[in-house]
Amino acid sequence: MSPARPSVPAALRLLPLLLLLLPCPPTVRGDCGLPPEVPNALPALGGNTSFPEQTTITYTCNEGFVKIPGKPDSVICLSNNQWSEVAEFCNRSCDVPTRLLFASLKKDYSMQNYFPVGSTVEYECRPGYRRDPSQPVKLTCLENLTWSKPAEFCKKKQCPNPGELQNGHINITIDILYGSPIYFSCDTGYKLVGATSSYCSLLDNTVKWSKPLPECIEIHCPEPPKIDNGYIQEEHEVYVYRQSITYGCNKGFTLVGKSSIYCAIKDNEGEWSDPPPQCKGKSSDSKPPPTPQKPTTVSVPATQRTPVPKATTSFHATSTSKGKEMSPSGAVSLIYGFVAAAIIIGILILVKFFWDYGKSGSYNTHENKKALNVMFHNLSEADDTSEVRSSDKLQKGTHV
């Protein structure tokens, strides 16, 4: 028979039950302290020092570090007043991959922001470019957290040959690859109708010229101006650059100005090089030639005698020796001239006579008188003869 166990007082048996009924201190039940430290990250505490059960604290990576995709970045306060475990989730990374003009990241990498050392990304050619199989299309994150230098693995597509511009020129500045411009111009005498330039641009996933070729149209001058009392030699329906016209005048008119003008170009329009000439007649200011008048008959009496010295006959012969017929007014003037000359010569003879007479006194008085009478007699006969001749010529002139 087994020995009897000592009896336990009833108060001791109720002790555990009493302990359970006692209230726990509020500062201990479900209270977590500060969250654990995580390398290269900081918790968002919000200024709190104690955290109740089920409180969640999230961490953020320090500057220069990036969260590793798929790893948790927060902790939870558990019922045992302990924080849940968290592993290191921040690491260094390259920045966003280099943006390239000729290529773009593939979609698999476009939403990614964590690129640790050694990671690679791939590109694809943009529209307007073609793949160059001889060049790699990948970039790598290097130890210094920079991307490797990209090769030109996408080349520009080339537009088709633009062709030729009739009566004009196509100016290709660089090439005819995607994005390149070309310019159009016309020869002198032609006007550009259409676009002045075109670009090799993207169209329906290929490259084509943005504008069609223009046209170079020949420039015409306006119809040449007409002129009064004149005409244009060899007229045409149209007149083009450098083509000339020549003016002429009707009979009896004289051309004043340039006889020929040509078609010139100004501001892509045709115009004539000079104003047209003028055809002018004889000046209205010039006086007409004098109208010949009918000769007037002058009667000179043949019996009229005027003493004229012999010397006047030679003067008369000289004046009429040219064979020209003398007008009546000229004959009258000539007679007056003879008379005046005779009077002057007579006065000179008398002065000479009296001078000689005063020197010699009465010596040879009879001989002097005789010589004087002979001289006057001869002078009178000569005067009668020349006077009759002048009268005859005057009458002949007036009756012609």
C-alpha positions in Angstrom: 0.0 0.0 0.0 1.4 3.3 -1.2 2.1 6.0 1.3 -0.5 8.7 1.5 0.4 12.1 -0.2 0.4 15.0 2.1 -2.7 17.2 1.7 -2.2 20.6 0.0 -3.9 23.4 1.6 -6.9 24.7 -0.4 -5.5 28.3 -0.4 -2.4 27.0 -2.3 -4.5 25.2 -4.8 -6.3 28.5 -5.6 -3.1 30.5 -6.0 -2.6 30.1 -9.8 -6.2 31.0 -10.3 -5.8 34.1 -8.3 -2.7 35.1 -10.2 -4.6 34.9 -13.5 -7.3 37.1 -12.1 -4.9 39.9 -11.1 -4.7 42.8 -13.8 -1.5 43.2 -15.7 0.2 46.6 -15.8 -0.9 48.7 -18.9 2.7 49.7 -19.8 3.8 46.1 -20.3 0.8 44.5 -22.2 1.4 44.6 -26.1 4.0 47.4 -26.0 7.0 47.3 -28.5 9.9 49.6 -28.1 11.8 51.3 -30.9 11.9 49.3 -34.2 15.2 47.6 -35.1 17.8 49.3 -37.2 18.1 48.4 -41.0 21.3 49.1 -42.9 21.0 52.1 -45.3 17.4 52.8 -44.3 15.5 54.9 -41.7 12.2 54.1 -40.0 9.3 56.5 -40.2 8.5 56.9 -36.4 6.4 60.0 -36.5 7.8 61.1 -33.1 6.6 58.1 -31.1 8.6 56.1 -28.6 6.3 53.2 -27.8 4.1 51.2 -30.2 1.1 49.1 -29.5 0.6 45.6 -30.8 0.0 45.4 -34.6 1.7 48.7 -35.2 3.5 48.8 -38.6 6.7 50.8 -39.2 7.9 51.4 -42.8 11.5 52.2 -43.7 12.9 54.4 -46.5 16.3 54.0 -48.2 19.0 56.5 -47.6 20.1 58.8 -50.4 22.1 57.0 -53.0 20.4 53.7 -52.2 17.4 52.0 -53.9 15.0 49.5 -52.5 15.6 46.0 -53.8 12.5 44.9 -55.6 10.6 42.0 -53.8 12.1 42.6 -50.3 9.9 43.9 -47.4 10.7 47.4 -46.1 8.5 47.4 -42.9 8.1 45.7 -39.4 5.1 44.8 -37.2 4.8 44.9 -33.4 3.8 41.4 -32.3 1.8 40.3 -29.3 4.9 39.3 -27.5 6.1 42.9 -27.6 8.6 42.0 -30.3 9.1 43.4 -33.8 8.9 41.2 -36.8 12.1 40.4 -38.6 13.3 42.4 -41.6 16.3 41.8 -43.9 18.4 44.4 -45.6 16.5 45.8 -48.6 18.4 49.0 -49.6 21.3 48.8 -52.1 23.3 51.1 -54.3 22.0 51.4 -58.0 22.7 53.1 -61.3 20.3 55.9 -62.2 17.7 55.6 -64.9 19.4 54.3 -68.1 20.6 56.8 -70.6 18.0 58.3 -72.9 19.1 57.9 -76.5 18.0 59.9 -79.5 17.9 56.9 -81.9 16.6 54.2 -79.5 14.3 53.6 -76.5 14.3 51.1 -73.6 12.4 47.9 -74.1 9.2 47.7 -72.1 10.7 45.2 -69.7 13.0 47.8 -68.4 10.9 51.0 -68.7 9.2 50.6 -65.3 12.3 49.4 -63.4 14.2 51.8 -61.0 16.7 49.4 -59.4 19.8 48.8 -61.4 22.6 47.3 -59.2 26.2 47.0 -60.4 26.5 44.5 -63.3 22.8 44.7 -64.4 22.1 45.3 -68.1 19.3 46.9 -70.1 18.4 46.6 -73.8 17.1 49.1 -76.4 15.1 49.1 -79.6 15.4 51.5 -82.5 13.1 54.4 -82.7 10.9 55.1 -85.8 13.0 56.5 -88.6 16.0 54.4 -87.6 17.2 51.0 -88.6 19.1 48.4 -86.6 22.9 48.1 -87.2 23.6 44.4 -86.4 27.3 45.1 -86.0 26.8 47.1 -82.8 25.6 45.9 -79.4 22.2 47.1 -78.1 22.9 46.6 -74.4 24.1 49.0 -71.6 25.7 47.8 -68.3 25.7 49.4 -64.8 29.4 49.8 -64.0 31.2 49.7 -60.6 31.1 53.5 -60.4 27.3 53.3 -60.8 27.4 54.8 -64.3 26.2 53.2 -67.5 28.5 52.1 -70.2 28.8 54.3 -73.3 26.2 53.4 -75.9 27.3 52.5 -79.4 25.3 53.9 -82.4 23.5 50.7 -83.0 20.6 52.4 -84.8 21.2 54.3 -88.0 19.0 56.9 -89.7 16.9 55.7 -92.6 17.5 57.3 -96.0 14.8 59.1 -98.0 14.5 58.3 -101.7 16.4 60.4 -104.2 14.4 63.7 -104.6 14.9 63.7 -108.3 15.6 66.7 -110.6 14.0 70.2 -110.7 13.6 71.4 -114.2 14.9 74.9 -114.7 16.0 74.9 -111.1 18.2 73.4 -108.4 17.9 71.2 -105.4 20.3 72.2 -102.6 21.2 69.2 -100.3 22.9 70.8 -97.3 24.1 67.6 -95.6 22.5 64.3 -96.8 19.1 62.9 -97.5 18.8 60.9 -94.2 15.9 61.1 -91.8 15.5 64.6 -90.4 17.6 66.3 -93.1 16.3 69.3 -95.1 16.7 70.1 -98.8 16.0 73.5 -100.4 14.7 74.5 -103.9 15.6 77.4 -106.1 14.9 78.4 -109.8 17.2 79.6 -112.5 17.1 83.3 -113.3 14.0 84.1 -115.4 11.9 81.4 -113.6 9.6 81.7 -110.6 9.2 79.0 -107.9 5.7 77.7 -107.5 5.3 75.4 -104.5 7.4 74.7 -101.4 10.8 76.2 -100.9 12.1 73.3 -98.8 11.3 69.7 -97.8 12.3 67.4 -94.9 13.0 63.7 -94.8 10.3 62.8 -92.3 8.5 59.8 -90.8 5.4 58.7 -92.7 3.7 55.3 -92.1 6.6 53.7 -90.3 9.0 54.7 -93.1 10.7 57.9 -94.3 9.5 60.1 -97.1 9.9 63.8 -98.2 7.5 66.1 -96.4 6.8 68.2 -99.5 6.6 67.3 -103.2 8.9 69.0 -105.7 7.9 72.5 -106.8 7.8 73.9 -110.3 9.9 76.5 -111.9 7.7 78.6 -114.3 9.1 80.9 -116.8 8.5 84.6 -116.0 6.8 86.8 -118.7 7.0 90.5 -119.0 3.8 92.5 -119.5 2.8 93.6 -123.0 5.3 96.3 -124.1 3.8 99.8 -124.1 2.7 101.3 -127.4 4.0 104.7 -128.5 2.4 107.5 -130.5 3.5 107.9 -134.1 5.6 104.8 -133.8 5.6 101.0 -133.8 7.3 97.9 -132.4 9.4 95.8 -134.8 8.7 92.0 -134.8 6.1 91.8 -132.1 5.6 88.5 -130.1 2.8 87.0 -128.1 4.9 86.6 -125.0 8.2 88.2 -123.8 10.6 86.3 -121.5 13.7 87.2 -119.6 16.4 89.0 -121.6 14.2 89.2 -124.7 14.4 92.6 -126.3 12.1 94.7 -128.5 13.0 97.6 -130.9 10.9 100.6 -131.6 10.6 102.6 -134.8 9.0 105.9 -135.8 6.6 106.7 -138.6 7.8 108.8 -141.5 8.4 112.4 -140.6 9.0 111.7 -136.9 12.3 111.3 -135.0 12.9 108.8 -132.2 13.9 110.2 -128.8 15.2 107.8 -126.1 16.4 104.2 -126.2 15.2 102.4 -129.4 15.6 98.9 -127.7 14.5 97.8 -124.3 14.6 94.2 -122.8 12.6 92.1 -120.3 14.2 92.2 -116.8 13.3 90.5 -113.5 12.5 92.3 -110.2 11.0 90.6 -107.2 10.2 87.5 -109.2 8.2 89.6 -111.6 8.9 90.7 -115.2 9.3 94.4 -116.1 10.9 96.3 -118.9 14.4 97.6 -118.4 13.6 101.2 -119.5 10.7 103.4 -120.4 9.7 103.4 -124.1 11.1 106.1 -126.4 9.0 108.9 -128.0 8.5 109.8 -131.6 8.5 113.5 -132.1 7.9 115.7 -135.2 9.5 119.0 -136.2 9.3 121.5 -133.4 6.3 123.9 -133.7 8.6 126.7 -132.4 10.8 126.8 -135.5 9.9 129.7 -137.9 8.9 128.8 -141.5 11.1 130.1 -144.3 10.2 133.7 -145.5 7.7 133.9 -148.3 9.3 135.5 -151.4 7.8 138.8 -152.2 7.0 140.1 -155.7 9.7 142.7 -156.8 8.6 146.3 -156.9 9.4 148.3 -160.0 11.2 151.6 -159.4 11.4 154.2 -162.1 14.5 156.3 -162.1 14.6 159.2 -164.6 17.4 158.8 -167.1 17.9 162.5 -167.5 18.9 163.0 -163.9 22.5 163.7 -163.6 24.7 163.9 -160.6 28.4 164.6 -160.7 30.2 161.4 -159.8 33.9 161.0 -159.9 35.4 158.4 -162.2 36.6 156.3 -159.2 33.0 155.2 -158.5 32.8 153.2 -161.7 35.3 150.6 -160.4 33.3 150.3 -157.1 30.1 149.7 -159.2 31.8 147.0 -161.2 33.1 145.3 -158.0 29.6 145.3 -156.4 27.9 143.8 -159.4 30.6 141.5 -160.7 29.2 138.4 -158.9 26.3 138.2 -161.4 23.6 138.5 -158.8 20.5 140.5 -159.6 20.1 143.6 -157.4 16.8 144.3 -155.6 15.1 147.8 -156.1 15.9 148.8 -152.5 19.5 147.9 -153.1 19.7 150.0 -156.3 18.3 153.1 -154.5 20.9 152.6 -151.8 23.6 152.3 -154.4 22.6 155.6 -156.1 22.6 157.4 -152.7 26.1 156.0 -152.1 27.4 157.3 -155.4 26.0 160.7 -154.7 27.6 160.9 -151.3 30.9 159.7 -152.6 30.8 162.3 -155.4 30.1 165.1 -153.0 33.0 164.0 -150.7 35.4 163.7 -153.6 34.3 167.1 -155.0 34.9 168.8 -151.7 38.4 167.2 -151.5 39.2 168.4 -155.0 38.1 172.0 -154.2 40.1 172.0 -151.0 43.2 170.8 -152.9 42.5 173.4 -155.6 42.2 176.3 -153.2 45.3 175.1 -151.4 47.4 175.1 -154.5 45.9 178.4 -155.6 46.8 180.0 -152.3 50.4 178.9 -152.6 50.9 180.1 -156.2 48.8 183.2 -156.1 47.7 184.4 -159.6 50.4 182.5 -161.4 49.1 180.4 -164.3 45.6 181.5 -163.5 44.4 181.0 -167.0 46.0 177.5 -167.2 44.4 176.5 -163.8 41.0 177.6 -164.9 41.3 175.7 -168.1 42.4 172.5 -166.4 39.6 172.9 -163.9 37.0 173.2 -166.6 38.4 170.1 -168.4 38.3 168.1 -165.2 34.7 169.0 -164.4 33.7 168.2 -168.0 35.3 164.8 -167.9 33.8 164.1 -164.5 30.3 165.0 -165.7 30.6 162.7 -168.7 31.7 159.8 -166.6 28.9 160.4 -164.2 26.3 160.4 -167.0 27.7 157.2 -168.4 27.6 155.3 -165.0 24.2 156.7 -164.2 22.8 155.5 -167.4 24.3 152.0 -166.9 22.9 151.8 -163.3 19.5 152.8 -164.6 19.5 150.2 -167.3 20.4 147.4 -164.9 17.8 148.6 -162.4 15.1 148.4 -165.1 16.2 144.9 -166.2 16.0 143.7 -162.5 12.5 145.0 -161.9 11.1 143.5 -165.1 12.4 140.0 -164.6 
